[in-house]
Amino acid sequence: MSSQLTSTTVVDSILYRDAFGTPQIREIFSDRALISRYIEVEIALARAEAKCGVIPAEAAREIAARSDFDKLDLDRLRHETEIVGYPILPLVHQLVEMCGEAGRYVHWGATTQDIMDTAVVLQIRAALDLVATDIAELRRILADLSLRYRDTPLAGRTHLQHALPITFGYKTAIWLAMFDRHAERLAQLRPRVLVGQFAGAAGTLASLGDRGLDVQEAMMHELGLGIPASTWHVARDGFAEAINFLALVTGSLGKIAYDVMMMASTEFGEVFEPFVSGRGASSTMPQKRNPISSELMLAAAKSVRQQAGLMVDAMVQDFERATGPWHTEWIAIPEGFVFTAGALNQAKFMLGGLIVDEARMRKNLDMTNGLIVAEAVMMGLAPHIGRQQAHDVVYGACRTANETGRKLADILASNTEVSGYLDRAAIDRLTDPVNYLGVASQMVDRVLAGAKRQALRAWREVIAPRP
């Protein structure tokens, strides 16, 4: 247990790690996984060079067979990394020793950043697969909510005030549409981001003569990565795009979390996170039921936004090899993915079991005695007396309703400027919020149809067998 209590961040904390991340995402960015990726890249390089006749085929077979993470002296690797400043040269030292006579061909023609960058691309590919799966599941949950509550009336709010009636399904459809777009963005960024790196010391592959590009192509084929059009040692837009994509995803999660937290407040009481005994409890107030998942999602959104900014800052690099900005990626990329995966996990739990109080939604909708549909009355009266005069008449009636606490319908019915054109039945119809939902439900249908089409395209492209 004592060895588990050495963490200093929430990413690995025994207390917080599964609140802010998931075991799967931590495994992808663990030290073991990262070093194993370095070895995987070195093996792919040797195989590629053997295919291109740069090194003996037998040497490549030996390198692949003998390069073994479990044979590494990790204390030595850590100590040498502290001295060198990078882990690849210390790793190569040990791989050379493992591989015997074939060791002379380990890391042939490569530079440290080639191995490290390509290993990170492999990590990002695995992490994006997890993110894609989570987004797909979240979209399914949001689609279910949107369909179920398509016509459930709810007070729409602007500037924290009642604005006009909407439906809860309309609200969740807006959330769904965001994640439909995120799924599209993810598919589009993969070809730009999942590109390997092999370019040599200054990026020109000079050490391999006229075989450089052939080796590069063969190496990327080994790893299943895209072939770079040019060296990207100091062109970091791909990695920056990946983490800024995560900032967009968690930004959307933060918006959802904010809505749920507000709607779960005592004064609103319209939705609640799933009930789990003890979750969100206070140490002193037994009645408390704090929105824990929403709070964690909001914290993740803020944290990933900082990492996205760090990645953009790291794009500003000098000449053909940076003097520092590269190192900031080692912080931002793992943390960005861990926090994103954690936030998506919290969102799936929270939205998948969301408790919706439709009766409370209706009660809140009616709490202003019809004021929320004052626009409907104005638009109903406008054809008779003109829009501006209708606005002024209804505005005056709203002020009276606010001051007296009476229903807007009663005040309008007693106003001759209104009753002369609208009878009581028309006034009651205009002041009933469920009659002024606009095309909210149709928008839900349109979002659901779009999500279904997108899911079908994804199935055809990824799952359906190809000729």
C-alpha positions in Angstrom: 0.0 0.0 0.0 2.8 2.5 0.9 4.1 2.3 -2.7 0.7 3.4 -3.9 0.8 6.5 -1.8 3.6 8.3 -3.6 1.5 10.0 -6.2 1.4 13.8 -6.2 -1.3 14.5 -8.8 -5.0 13.5 -9.1 -4.1 11.6 -12.3 -2.4 8.8 -10.3 -3.7 9.4 -6.8 -5.1 6.4 -5.1 -7.9 8.7 -3.9 -8.8 10.6 -7.0 -7.5 8.7 -10.1 -10.8 7.1 -11.0 -12.7 10.3 -10.4 -10.5 12.2 -12.9 -9.5 9.4 -15.2 -10.1 5.7 -16.0 -7.8 2.6 -15.7 -7.9 2.2 -19.5 -6.6 5.7 -20.3 -4.0 5.5 -17.6 -2.7 2.3 -19.0 -2.2 3.9 -22.4 -0.1 6.6 -20.9 1.7 4.6 -18.2 5.5 4.4 -18.1 5.4 0.8 -19.1 3.2 1.5 -22.1 5.3 4.4 -23.2 8.6 2.6 -23.0 7.0 -0.4 -24.7 6.0 2.0 -27.5 9.6 3.2 -27.8 10.7 -0.4 -28.2 7.9 -1.1 -30.7 9.1 1.9 -32.8 12.7 0.8 -32.7 11.7 -2.7 -33.8 9.5 -1.3 -36.7 12.5 0.8 -37.8 14.8 -2.2 -37.9 12.3 -4.2 -39.8 11.8 -1.4 -42.3 15.5 -1.0 -42.8 15.9 -4.7 -43.4 13.1 -4.6 -46.0 14.9 -1.8 -47.7 18.3 -3.5 -47.6 19.8 -0.9 -45.2 20.6 -3.4 -42.4 20.8 -7.3 -42.5 17.5 -9.1 -42.3 18.9 -11.4 -39.5 19.8 -8.3 -37.5 16.2 -7.0 -37.7 14.9 -10.5 -36.6 17.3 -10.5 -33.6 16.3 -6.9 -32.6 12.6 -7.9 -32.7 13.1 -11.1 -30.8 15.4 -9.8 -28.1 14.2 -6.3 -27.4 12.1 -6.9 -24.2 10.7 -4.4 -21.7 10.9 -7.0 -18.9 14.6 -7.3 -19.3 15.2 -3.5 -18.8 17.0 -2.2 -15.7 14.5 0.5 -15.0 16.6 2.1 -12.2 19.5 2.5 -14.6 17.2 3.8 -17.3 15.8 6.4 -15.0 19.2 7.5 -13.7 20.7 7.8 -17.3 17.6 9.7 -18.4 18.1 12.2 -15.7 21.6 12.7 -17.0 20.9 12.8 -20.7 17.6 14.6 -20.4 15.8 12.2 -22.8 15.1 8.5 -22.4 15.9 7.2 -25.9 19.8 7.1 -25.7 19.6 5.3 -22.3 17.1 2.9 -23.7 19.2 2.2 -26.8 22.2 1.4 -24.6 20.2 -1.4 -23.0 18.7 -2.6 -26.3 22.1 -2.8 -27.8 23.3 -5.0 -25.0 20.2 -7.2 -25.2 20.6 -7.8 -29.0 24.2 -8.9 -29.0 25.9 -8.7 -32.4 22.7 -7.3 -33.9 22.7 -4.5 -31.4 25.0 -2.4 -33.7 22.0 -1.8 -35.9 19.6 -0.6 -33.2 18.4 3.0 -33.8 20.1 3.1 -37.2 19.8 6.5 -38.8 17.2 7.7 -36.3 17.2 10.6 -33.8 15.7 10.7 -30.4 12.7 12.7 -31.4 11.8 10.3 -34.2 11.3 7.5 -31.7 9.5 9.6 -29.0 7.2 11.4 -31.4 6.1 8.2 -33.1 5.6 6.5 -29.8 3.3 9.3 -28.7 1.4 9.1 -32.0 0.8 5.4 -31.2 -0.4 6.4 -27.7 -2.7 9.0 -29.2 -4.2 6.5 -31.6 -5.1 4.2 -28.8 -6.4 7.0 -26.7 -8.5 8.4 -29.5 -10.1 5.0 -30.0 -11.2 5.1 -26.3 -12.5 8.7 -26.7 -14.4 7.7 -29.9 -16.0 4.8 -28.1 -17.0 7.0 -25.2 -18.4 9.7 -27.5 -20.5 7.0 -29.4 -21.9 5.8 -26.1 -22.7 9.3 -24.9 -24.4 10.1 -28.2 -26.6 7.0 -27.7 -27.5 8.2 -24.2 -28.3 11.7 -25.4 -30.4 10.4 -28.3 -32.5 8.3 -25.9 -33.0 11.3 -23.6 -33.9 13.5 -26.6 -36.5 11.1 -27.9 -38.0 10.4 -24.4 -38.4 14.0 -23.5 -39.0 15.4 -27.0 -42.3 17.1 -25.9 -41.6 17.6 -22.2 -42.1 21.4 -21.6 -39.4 23.2 -19.7 -38.7 26.9 -19.0 -36.0 28.1 -21.4 -33.7 30.6 -19.6 -31.5 33.4 -20.9 -29.4 35.5 -18.6 -30.6 33.2 -15.8 -34.2 34.5 -16.3 -37.2 32.8 -17.8 -37.2 33.5 -21.5 -39.6 31.2 -23.5 -40.8 27.7 -23.2 -38.7 24.9 -24.7 -38.7 21.1 -24.2 -36.2 19.1 -22.2 -35.6 16.9 -25.3 -34.8 20.1 -27.2 -32.1 20.9 -24.6 -30.6 17.4 -24.7 -30.7 17.4 -28.5 -28.5 20.5 -28.5 -26.1 18.6 -26.4 -26.3 15.6 -28.8 -25.7 17.8 -31.8 -22.4 19.0 -30.2 -21.2 15.5 -29.8 -22.3 14.6 -33.3 -20.0 17.4 -34.5 -17.2 16.1 -32.2 -17.5 12.6 -33.7 -17.1 14.2 -37.1 -14.1 16.3 -36.0 -12.5 13.2 -34.6 -12.8 11.3 -37.8 -11.4 14.2 -39.8 -8.4 14.8 -37.5 -7.2 11.2 -37.5 -5.4 11.4 -40.9 -3.7 14.7 -39.9 -2.6 13.5 -36.4 -1.9 9.8 -36.8 1.3 10.4 -38.9 4.6 8.9 -37.8 8.0 10.6 -37.5 11.2 9.4 -39.0 13.6 12.1 -40.3 16.9 11.9 -38.7 19.0 14.5 -36.9 17.9 17.7 -38.7 15.0 16.2 -40.5 16.6 15.4 -43.9 17.3 11.7 -43.5 20.8 12.4 -44.7 22.2 9.4 -42.8 20.3 7.0 -45.0 21.3 8.5 -48.3 18.9 7.7 -51.1 17.0 5.1 -49.0 15.6 7.5 -46.4 12.1 7.9 -47.8 11.8 4.2 -48.6 12.7 3.3 -45.0 10.3 6.0 -43.7 7.4 4.5 -45.8 8.2 1.0 -44.8 8.4 1.9 -41.1 5.0 3.7 -41.2 3.6 0.7 -42.9 4.9 -1.5 -40.1 3.2 0.7 -37.5 0.0 1.4 -39.5 0.6 5.1 -39.4 0.4 7.8 -42.1 3.5 8.8 -44.0 4.6 12.4 -43.3 4.8 14.7 -46.3 7.7 16.5 -44.5 9.4 16.4 -41.2 7.4 17.7 -38.3 10.0 17.9 -35.6 9.2 21.5 -35.1 5.7 21.6 -36.8 3.5 20.6 -33.9 0.1 21.5 -35.2 -1.0 17.8 -35.3 -0.5 17.2 -31.6 -1.9 20.7 -30.8 -5.0 19.9 -32.9 -5.5 16.6 -30.9 -5.4 18.3 -27.5 -7.5 21.3 -28.7 -10.1 18.8 -29.9 -10.1 17.4 -26.4 -10.7 20.9 -25.1 -13.7 21.2 -27.4 -15.1 17.9 -26.1 -14.6 18.7 -22.5 -15.9 22.2 -23.1 -19.2 20.7 -24.2 -19.1 18.4 -21.2 -18.6 21.4 -19.0 -21.6 23.2 -20.5 -23.8 20.1 -19.9 -22.4 19.9 -16.3 -23.2 23.5 -15.7 -26.8 23.1 -16.9 -27.3 20.0 -14.8 -25.8 21.6 -11.7 -28.1 24.6 -12.0 -31.2 22.5 -12.8 -30.4 20.3 -9.8 -30.3 23.2 -7.4 -32.9 23.3 -4.6 -34.7 26.2 -6.2 -35.0 24.5 -9.6 -35.1 20.8 -8.7 -35.7 19.7 -12.3 -33.1 17.0 -12.8 -30.8 15.0 -10.5 -27.7 12.9 -10.9 -28.3 9.1 -10.4 -28.8 8.1 -6.8 -26.0 6.2 -5.2 -26.1 5.8 -1.5 -23.5 8.2 0.0 -22.6 9.9 -3.2 -22.4 13.6 -2.9 -23.0 13.5 0.8 -21.9 16.2 3.2 -19.9 15.5 6.4 -22.2 17.9 8.3 -25.4 18.3 6.4 -27.3 15.0 6.0 -29.7 16.4 3.5 -27.1 17.2 0.9 -26.9 15.5 -2.5 -24.2 17.3 -4.3 -23.8 16.9 -8.1 -20.4 15.2 -8.0 -20.1 14.0 -11.6 -21.1 17.4 -12.9 -18.5 19.0 -10.7 -15.8 16.7 -11.9 -16.8 17.3 -15.5 -16.5 21.0 -15.0 -13.1 20.7 -13.4 -11.9 18.5 -16.3 -13.1 21.1 -18.8 -11.1 23.8 -17.1 -8.0 21.6 -16.8 -8.0 20.4 -20.4 -8.5 24.0 -21.6 -5.2 24.8 -19.9 -3.4 21.9 -21.6 -4.8 23.0 -24.9 -3.4 26.5 -24.4 0.0 24.9 -23.4 0.0 22.9 -26.7 -0.6 26.0 -28.8 2.2 27.8 -26.9 4.4 24.8 -27.6 3.9 25.2 -31.4 6.3 28.2 -31.3 9.6 26.4 -31.8 13.0 27.6 -33.0 14.8 26.4 -36.1 15.0 22.6 -36.7 14.9 21.4 -33.1 13.2 23.3 -30.2 15.0 24.4 -27.1 12.2 23.6 -24.6 8.7 23.8 -25.9 8.7 20.2 -26.9 9.0 19.2 -23.2 5.7 20.8 -22.4 3.9 18.3 -24.6 5.0 15.5 -22.2 2.8 17.2 -19.6 -0.1 18.3 -21.7 -0.8 15.3 -23.9 -1.2 12.6 -21.1 -3.0 14.9 -18.8 -5.3 16.2 -21.5 -6.4 12.6 -22.5 -6.7 11.4 -18.9 -8.9 14.3 -17.9 -11.0 13.9 -21.0 -11.5 10.2 -20.5 -12.5 10.8 -16.9 -15.0 13.5 -17.8 -16.6 11.3 -20.5 -16.8 8.5 -18.0 -18.6 10.8 -15.5 -20.9 12.1 -18.2 -21.9 8.6 -19.3 -22.7 7.7 -15.7 -24.5 10.9 -14.9 -26.6 11.2 -18.1 -27.2 7.5 -18.4 -29.0 7.5 -15.0 -30.3 11.1 -15.0 -33.4 11.6 -12.9 -35.9 14.0 -14.6 -38.7 15.5 -12.6 -41.3 16.5 -15.3 -43.8 17.7 -12.8 -41.3 20.1 -11.3 -40.4 21.3 -14.8 -44.1 22.2 -15.4 -44.4 23.8 -12.0 -41.4 26.0 -12.7 -42.8 26.8 -16.1 -46.0 28.1 -14.5 -44.3 30.0 -11.7 -44.5 33.4 -13.4 -48.3 33.1 -14.0 -48.0 33.2 -17.8 -45.2 35.8 -18.1 -42.9 33.4 -19.9 -45.3 33.5 -22.9 -45.8 37.2 -23.0 -44.2 37.2 -26.5 -46.9 34.8 -27.7 -49.6 37.3 -26.6 -47.8 40.2 -28.2 -47.5 38.3 -31.5 -51.2 37.3 -31.3 -52.3 40.9 -30.7 -49.9 42.5 -33.2 -52.0 41.8 -36.3 -54.8 43.8 -34.8 -53.1 46.8 -33.4 -49.5 46.7 -34.7 -46.4 45.1 -33.2 -45.1 48.1 -31.3 -48.5 49.0 -29.7 -49.0 45.3 -28.9 -45.6 45.3 -27.2 -46.4 48.3 -25.1 -49.8 46.9 -24.1 -48.4 43.5 -23.1 -45.4 45.1 -21.4 -47.8 47.1 -19.2 -49.8 44.0 -18.4 -46.6 42.2 -17.4 -45.6 45.0 -15.0 -49.0 44.7 -13.4 -48.7 40.9 -13.1 -45.2 41.3 -11.5 -46.5 43.9 -9.0 -49.7 42.2 -8.1 -48.9 38.5 -8.5 -52.0 38.0 -10.6 -52.1 35.8 -13.7 -51.2 37.5 -16.9 -54.3 36.0 -18.6 -56.6 37.6 -16.0 -55.0 41.0 -16.5 -55.2 40.8 -20.3 -58.8 39.7 -20.2 -59.7 42.9 -18.2 -57.8 45.1 -20.6 -60.2 46.5 -23.3 -57.2 47.0 -25.7 -56.8 43.3 -25.6 -60.3 41.9 -25.0 -61.6 43.9 -27.9 -59.7 41.6 -30.3 -59.0 38.4 -28.3 -61.6 36.5 -26.4 -60.9 34.7 -23.1 -60.4 31.4 -24.9 -57.8 32.9 -27.2 -56.0 34.6 -24.3 -55.9 31.3 -22.3 -54.5 29.5 -25.4 -51.9 32.2 -25.9 -50.8 32.2 -22.2 -50.4 28.4 -22.0 -46.7 27.6 -22.4 -47.2 24.3 -24.1 -48.8 26.2 -27.0 -45.6 28.2 -27.6 -42.9 25.7 -28.1 -42.1 26.7 -31.7 -40.3 24.0 -33.6 -38.5 22.6 -30.6 -39.8 19.1 -31.2 -39.1 19.2 -34.9 -35.5 20.3 -34.2 -35.2 17.2 -31.9 -36.3 15.0 -34.8 -33.8 16.7 -37.1 -30.9 16.1 -34.7 -31.9 12.5 -34.1 -32.2 11.9 -37.9 -28.8 13.4 -38.4 -27.2 11.4 -35.6 -28.7 8.2 -37.1 -27.3 9.0 -40.5 -23.9 9.7 -39.0 -24.0 6.4 -37.1 -24.9 4.6 -40.2 -22.0 6.1 -42.1 -19.6 5.2 -39.4 -20.9 1.6 -39.4 -20.4 1.4 -43.2 -16.9 2.8 -43.0 -15.6 1.0 -39.9 -17.7 -2.2 -39.2 -19.2 -3.3 -42.5 -16.9 -5.5 -44.5 -15.1 -3.9 -47.4 -14.6 -5.5 -50.8 
